[in-house]
Amino acid sequence: MERKVKISPLSGKEIATMAEYGYHNFAILKKILKIIGIITVILVAIILYLSIIIIFIYSVNSSGSTTEFKSFTFKWYFKITEHRMLFKSIINTFVVSITATLISTFLGTLIAIGVFNSNLKRRKRIMLLNNIPLLNADIVTGISLMLIFSLLLKIFPYIFGFPTLLIAHVYFTLPYVILNVLPKLSDIDPNLMDAALDLGVKPRKALFKVILPAIRNGVLSGMLMAFTMSFDDFVISYFTTGNGFDNLSIWIYGSIGRKDLTPAVYAFNSIVIFGAMLILLFANIISIKNQKRKIK
């Protein structure tokens, strides 16, 4: 195949082609990579949301079986409170999660303020202890706490149940609050507390009236993360509960393969999923509106 030669009209000399300069046309390769990227995104989306779609389909299936779909219905949504054990486990889940979240948020915020105002050496030691529950596997944390609680059985025979479950949830949610509050403390003026004290505000009042409003976003994000981690926990809860006190995840695990597993649990899960999506949607809308106000 003969090479096409271009001649410059000005100099009359041969013009080198882009290929001779080492240029390669990657247009086809870019199209292939783009198609692969789109397919990958679609597959990841299917993997992530397929389980949610399946749960929703089960929640509107009139049949109690997961192997056949009879007709569309919302009856299971109204039977959540009618199933005694399911409703009890839901109440237990909310009680433990909300209580643990409030305790973790209060203690975690105070600990974060204390750590922030400590010297560097002490701060490193405390943060090392704080990161242990995060780095440990859930099963290790669950078994360790179970063994510790077992040592107290002679003193507190009925300790297993709500008390142990609450302590365990506070234990593994506390670090998340601390890690969310510390960055916000770094963002505020380090002389803010001293300025409030110089103006005659008492230390406790300065903490609640000056410092906490300045780190409000960090406290709220830590609280939400603590609630999320506590609400859907199974492994640690499984090893630290007892005396018939089950949260939702433990009740579902114990009901798999038995007639106790009612489709109403799929309805409740759907409510939780769509509720979380609505909260995120409203949070994004509010965030966009705040950004527009700042720009104006």
N, C-alpha and C positions, 0 to 999 in steps of 0.2 A: 504494500500500500504506500503510495507516494505521499510525502509530507507536503501539506499546503503551505506555500510560501507567500508572505505578504511583503510588498515593497513599499517603502516610504515615498510618497509623492514629492517630498521636499528634497531629501538627500539621495533618493534612488537606491538606497541600501536595503538589505533584507531586515525585516523586523522579527525579533524573537517572539515566540508565543509564550503565554502565561505558564503553560506546562513545562516549557524549557527553563523557566525561572523557578520551578519547583512547586507551582500552585496546583492543587488538586480540588476538584469540585466535589464537595461533600453534601450536596443538596439531597441526594437520594438517601444517604446515610442518616441525615437529620430527620427526614420524613419517617424513616423506619424507627428511629429512636423516639420520635414523638408518638407514633402509634403504640410502641411498646409501653411508653410512659402512661398513655391514656388507659391501656388495658390493665396495667398494674394498679392504677388508682381505682378503677372499677372493681377489680378483684378484692383489693383491700377494703373498699367500702362494703362489698357484699359480705366479706368475712366478718366485719365489725358489726354490721346492722342486720345480718340474716337472723341471728338469735332473737333480736328484738322483734322482728317481723313475725317469727314463728310463735313467740310468746303471745303477741297480740292476736294472732289467728286462733290460738288455743283459747284465748279469753273470750272470744265471740263465737265459739263453737257450741252449739246446743248439746252436743254429745259430750259425755264425760270421758270418752276415750280419746287418746291422742293419735289413734291410728285411722280415724275416719272423721270426716266433716259432714254433719247432717244439714244444719241450717244456721243462719246468722242470728245471733241473739246477744242482748246485754244483761241477761238474767244473772250471770255469775258476778257481775259488779254489785248487784243488790244482795247477794248472798254472802258477802265477805263477813258481815257482822253476825250472820246466822250460824256460821260454823264456829263452834265454841273454842276449840283448840287453836284454830287458825287466828281468830280474833284475839285470843289471849296472847299468842306469840307475837302478834303485831304490836299489841300494847306493851309487852315486855321489851320489845326492840326499841320502841320510841322512848320508854322510860329510862332504859339504860343509856341509850345514845344521847338523849338530851341532858341527863344528869351528868354523864361523863364529859360531855362537851362543855357544860357550864363550869365544872370543876377544873378541867384542863385549861380552859380559856383564862379563868381567874388566876390559877397558879402559874400557868405558862407565861402570862403577861408580866406578873411580878418577878418571876425568875429571870425572864429576858431583860428586864430593867436592871435587876441586880447584877447579872452577868455583864451587861454593857458597861456598868459603872465600876467593874472590878479591874484589877490590873491584868496585864496580858497573860502572865503565867497562870493565874487562877482561872482566867477565862478559857484557856486552852484545856485545862483539866476538866472543867465543867462541861464544855462542849464535847469532849471525848466521851464522858458518861452519857451525855444527851444523845449521841449518835449510836450508842450500842443497841437500843431497841429498834432503830431504823435498819441497821446492818444485819441484825440477827434474823434468821429465817423464822417465819411465824410458828412453825411446829416446835422449834427450839424454845422460843419465848413461851409458848403455851405449856409445854411440858415442864419448863423451869418454874413457872408460876404455880402450876399444879403441885409440884413437889414442895414448894415453899408453903402453900396453903395446907398441904397435908400434915405438915409439922405442927400446925395450929389446931388440929382436930381435937386433941385432948383438952385444950383450953376452951375452944369454941366448936362444939360438936356439929352445929348446924351452919357452919360458915360457908359451905359450898352452896351456891345459888346466886341470889342477887348481890350479896356483898362481894364475893370473889369475882363475879363477872364485872361489877362496877370498878373494882380496883384494877383489874386487868385492862379494862378499856381506858381508864385514866392513864395507866402506865404507858401504853403504846400510842396514845393520841397526844400526850403532853409534849413530846419532842417536836411535833408538827407545828404547834402553836408557837413554841420558842423560836423555831427557825423562820417563821413568818413575821414575827414581831421584831426580831433583831435588825433586819435590814432597814425597817422603818425608823428605828431608833438612830441608825447611822445617818439617815437623811435629815433629821431635824437639827436645829442649832444646839450644840453641846452646852451653851450657856443659858438655855431657856429656863431650866430649873433654878439656876442661881438668880436669874433676873426676877423670877416670880417670888423667890424668897426675899430678895432685896426690897421688893415692893410691899412686903409685909404679909404675904400669903403663907399660911402654915404648910409644912411639908406634905401632910396627907392631902390637904385641899389642893395644893399645887400639883400633886400627882394625878388627881382625878379631874381637875379643871384645866390643866395646862398640858401635861404630858400625854395623857390618854386621848384627848381629842386630836393631838398631832399625829398619833400613831394608830388612829381609828381604823384605817384601811387594812393595816397589817393584822390587827386584832380580829377584824371581821373575816379576813381570808383564812387566818389560822383556825378560827371557830368553824367555818364552813368545811375546811379540810378535816378537822377533827371529827365533826359530825358524820361526814361521808365515810371516813375510815372505820368509825365505830358502827355505823348503820349496817354496812355490808360485810362485817367481819364474821368469819366462820371458824377458822382453825383455832385461834386463841380462845374463842368463846366455847368451842367444843370441849377443850381440856380444862376449862376453869369454871364451868357451870355445874349445877347439881340440884338435887332436891326437887326435880320436876320443873325447874325454871329454865325454859327454853326461849331463845329469841327466834326470829323467823327463819334464819338460815339453818339452825339446828333442827327446827321442826320439819322443814322441807326435807332435810337429809334423812331424818328418821321416818318420814312418811313415804319415801320413794319405794315403789313396788307394793304399796299397801293401798287399801281402799280409802284411807284417811286423806290421801292427796287429792283434794278437790280442785276443779278448774278455777275456783274462786281465787286461788293463789296466783294464777296467771293474770287475773283481772287486777289484783292488787299491784303486781309487778308492773303492769302496763300503766297504772295510775302513777306510780313512782317515776317511771321513765318519762312519761309525757309531762309530769309535773316538773321534773328537773329540766327538761327541754324548754318549758315555758319560762322558768326562772332565768335560765341562761339567755333566752331571747330578750326578756325585759332588761336584764343586766346589760346586754350589748346595746339595746336601744338607749338606755339611760347614759351609758358611756359615750355613745356617739353624740347625743345631745349636749353633754358636758363639754366634749371636745369642740363642738361648733360654737358654744357660748364663749369658750376661751379664745377661739380664733377671732370672733367678733369683738 
